[in-house]
Amino acid sequence: MSDPANSAPAKADPDTNDLLVSGVSKAYGSGAPVLDGLDLAVPGGSLAAVLGPSGCGKTTLLRVIAGFLKADAGSVTVAGRLLGGPGVHLPPERRRIGIVPQEGALFPHLSVARNIAFGLRDLDRAAQRVRVGEMLDLVGLAGYGDRMPNELSGGQQQRIALARALAPRPHLVLLDEPFSALDSGLRGTVRAEVRAVLRESGATALLVTHDQQEALSTADLVAVVREGGVAQCATPEDLYHRPVDPWLASFVGDAVLVPGTAEQGIATTALGRIPLAAAPGGLREGVVLLRPEQLRLAEPESAGAGGAEGVVTDVCFYGHDAMVTVAVDGLDRTVGIRTPSPLGVEPGRRVGIRLTGEATLYPSTG
């Protein structure tokens, strides 16, 4: 048994707790592969989010990493240790991976303290009490050890589930849509709390989610899974402002995609002219990406020679901002304009549009 004197708090070592998924494929039966040669690298100490549409393989990837499923090909390495690969498949209990499932999934018949201590069977009772106390302090619930799960709020249950996952000092923590059961008012608060706890612990973590806002606001890296592979893995800022293709631009946030022509670093579109973040050489045609917050409403006569005009068709108010939909002259589609205040803007009103910032051009492939 361990000596409680040797059970002082210890953070995970971010320099050694890298996650490396290399060439992983997985199919169910004779069907098409759900994962098809997927590659993913997460640096130690980082929180990465796996994002993608329903059925893209997010949950299958998590289950392969956890050891609940055996990959058909490829390898999974955590902290320099091969967990799965040719001729190797360690069972989940030997992988040193903590898991936070949906809705926390605490054991209802066990107290908070006993839930957290569940994975500490290699420690004696005194050492378990020390570690449980450390975890309760870490998640901001000191003194809650004697409570039962049904006496906790949904957010508190999620924090206890995280404490249980972190208690054995895992190399990696997997979070499977852990906030999906929380109401919208609580979700943002609990996300921030979980992120803070993970940073404090130094753990490497992988969050599986279908919520773009959740991924962008919570993770250090976001990997978008499409057709069994990672379409792009980048920081939230790079993913939002520099997506690799129009599909990904539309999937991650709201996108305004319009035909355009680029020359000497300037894109010309039906919405006006705008500088490009990366200027292609020569004259190029393609699709120009703008975000709704880059479009500004103006009086029609003040839009200027480089702007555009159109008619408002819809206004959706969200409190902190509004999305104004405009049918633009000379464009066969409507565009969304995000504005902090829609006062005085209503369907049927004619407006001008001005462009700000920089755009991205996806050249035509034909």
N, C-alpha and C positions, 0 to 999 in steps of 0.2 A: 504494500500500500504506500501511497505517497505521503510525505511529510508535509503538513500544512505550512511549515516554515518555507518550503520550496514552491509554494503555490502563489507567489506574488503576481500581480497583474503583468501580463506580457502581451505586447502588441504583435500582430503578425509582421513578418519582415517583408516589406514591399519589394525589396530587391530580389527576393527569391521566389515570390509567390505568383509568377507569371502563369497565365493560362494560354495554352497553345493547342488549337484544334487544326489538324492538318489533313486535308483531303478526305473528310468524313462523308461517307455515303450510307444511306439507310432506306430500305424499301420494306413495305409490309406485304408479305406473300409475293405474288407474281405481279403486283402493281408497279407503276412507275416509281422511281426513287423519290422519296420525300426530301431527303438530303442528297445532294449530288456533287461530291467533291468539294464540300464546304471547307473554307479556311477562315480562321479567326484567331487573332492574337490580342490578348488583354494584358497590359503591363501590370506587375504586382502593385497592390495598393490602389488600383483604379476601380471605379464603378462603371461598368459598361452596360448598356441597354441593348437588347435584341428586339428589333421592331420589324413588323411586317404584317401583311394582310392575313386574314384567317386562312388556315390551311397551308401556309408557306413553309412550315417545318420548325417554328419556334419552340414549341413544346417538345417535339421529337429531339431537337438539339439538346435541350436541357436534360431530358431523360438519358440521352447517350452520355453526356458529361457526368451525370450523377451515377451512372452505372446500372440504371434500371433497364436500359436497352443495350444490346451489343451491336455496335456498328458493323455494317457489311464490309467496309473498307475504311482506311484512314486510321488516325491515331489521336488520342487525347493525352496531353501532358500537363500536369499541374505541379508547380514548384520543382521543376526538373525531374519529376517522377512520372514514368509512363504508366497511365492508368488503364488505357485500352489501346490495342493495336494488334498487329499480326501475332497471333499466339498468346496474347495477353488480354485478360478481362478481369480486373479486380472487382470484387463485389462492392456494393455501396458502402458498407460499414468499414471497409478498409481504405477508402479514398480520402479521408479527412476533408470531406465536403459537408458544409452545413446547408440545410434547405429550409426556406421559409415558404410554405405552400399558400395557396389561396385561402383567405379567411382565417389565417393563423393556424387552424387545426390543432388547438391546444387539447390536451387530454382532459375531458371535463371532470373526471373523478379525482384528479390530482390537484393539489394546491399550486399556486404560482411557483413557489420555491421548488416543489417536486417536479414540476414541468421543466424548469430550467436545469435541474440536476439530472434529468433523464439520461443525458449522454455522458455523464461523468462517473460511470461505474468503475473506472480504474482508480478513482480517488477514494480515500476513506471519508467518513462522514464529516469529520472536522474540516478537511480540505474542501469537501463539497460545499459546506456552509460558507466558507471564505469566498469561493468562486461565485456562488449564487449571490452573495452580497455585492461582489464587484460588478456583476452583470446588472443587478437592480439599480445600482448607482449609475452605471453607464447609460441605461435607458431612461433614467429619471423617475424610477418607481421604487425608490428605497422605502422599506416599510410595508410593501405590498406582498411579501412572501407568503403570508398565511391566508391570503384571499383565494377564493375559488375563481376559475375562469368566468363563470356566469355573473360574477360581481364586478367585472371589468367592462369598460366601454370598448367599442370596436377598435379604436385607436390604441388603447392600452393593451388589448389582446395582441395586436400586431407587434407592438414593442416587446412584449414578452416572448412572442414567437421568434423574434430576432435575437433576443437574449439567449434563448434556448439553442439557436443555431450557432451563436458565437461562443458559447460557454466552453466547448472542447477545444477552442483555439484552432479552427479549421484553416486549411490553406486557401479555401475558396468558399464563398457563400452564394447559393443560387436562390433567387427570389422569383417565384412563379406567379406573376400578376397579383402581388400581395395586397394591392389597394383597390381591387376591382369591386369588393363588396362594401366599401365605405361610401357614405354619401358625399356629394361634391364639396360641401362645406368643410368636411373633415379631411378629405383626401389630400389636399395640398399641405395641410399642417403635418399630417403623419408622414408624407413623403419627405418633407424637410427634416423631420426628427430622425427618420431612418437614415437619411443621407448623412446627417451629423454624427450619428452613432457609428456608422461604418467608417467615416473619416477618422473618428477618435480611436477606433479599434485598429486601424491600419489594414483592415481586411481587404482582400481582392473580392469583388462581387460582380455577379452577372444578373441583371434584371430582365426578365422576359415580359413584354407588354405589347398591347395593340394600340396604346394611347400615345399619339405623337407628342402631345404637350408634356405628358409624363416623362417620356424619354428625353426630350430636349431640355427640360428644366431640372432633371435629376442627375443625369449621367455625365461622366467625363468623356466617354466615347459612345457613339451610337452606331450599331451595325444593322443595316436594313437587309433583311433576307427576302430574296425573290427567286422563285423557280429553283429552290433547293440550294442556292449559294448566296454568298454575301455580295449584294450589288454595290455597296459602298460602306466603309467603316471610317468614321471621321469624328472630329469634335462636333458638338451640336452646332457651333457657329459655322464651321465649314460645310456641314451637311445642309444647313438651311440656305446659306448664301452661295454655295458652289456645288450643288448636286451634279452628279455625273451625267444625267440624262433627263429629258422632259418627264418621263414617268415618275422618277424619283422626286423631281421638283414638285409634282402635283401630289405625291403621296405624303411628303413631309411639309405640312403647312399648306396654306392657300397660295395658289400660283396664278399669275396672269401670263399666259403664253400667247404671243402674237407673231405673225410672220414679220420678218425684217431683213434688211440688207445692211451689211457692215462694210465700212471703208474707213481706213485711217483711224481706227479705234472708236468710231461713232456708229451706232446703230440707228437706222431710220425705219420707223414703224408708223402705223396708222395712229398711234397715240402720241407721236412726236419723235424727236431725236434725243438720244441718251448715250453717254460714254459707256464703253464696255470694260468690265473688270479685267478681261484678258483679250487683247486685240489680235484677231487672226490676220495673217498677211494677205494683202490683196483684197479684191472685192469678193465678199462671200454672202450667200443667201442662206437663210435658215429660220429657226424659231428663236425668238428672244424671250428670256425669262425676266419677269418683274414680280415683285411681291406687292400685295395690295397697299401696304403702308408706304410704298414709293410713289403712289399716285396721289395727287393733291387736287381737291375740288377748288374751282375758281369761277369767277364770273366769266361768261362766255367771251366777252370782248377783251378780258385780261389774260386769257390763256397764252396769247403770244403766237408768233408765227411758227414756233416749234412745238406748240401744243395741239390739243384736239378738243372737240366739242361733242356733246351727246345729250340724251334725255334720260333722266332718272326713271328706272322701272320698279325699284324696290328699295326699302330701307329696313334693315334688321338691327335693332338696338340691343346691345349686350351689357349696358351699364357703364363699363370702363371705356368702351368705344362702340362704334357702329360700323356695319358693312353696307355701303351704298352701291347698288348695282346700276350700271349705266349702259345704255345701248349707244355705242360710239358711232358717229358718222363715218362711213367708209369701211367699217369693220363688220363682218358677218357674225359677230358674237357679242355677248355682253361681257363687261369686265367688273370685277369687284374692287372697290376703293375703301380702304380702312381709314376711318376718320375719328378723332377723339370726340367730336360733337356734331350731330346731324341736325342741329337747330336750323330751322328754316328750309331744310332739304326734304322734299316730298316727291312721290311719284308724279311724273309729268313735267317736272321742272327741267329747264334746259340749263346745262352747266358746262363750264370749261374744265379741262384736265391738264395739269402740269406734271412733269416727271422729275424725280429727284434721285440722287445716288447713282449707282452703276448697275448695269444689266449684264446678263450672261447670254451668249449666243451659242446655240447648238446648230452647227452647219448642216445643211442638207446633205444626205448621203448619196443622192442620185447623181 
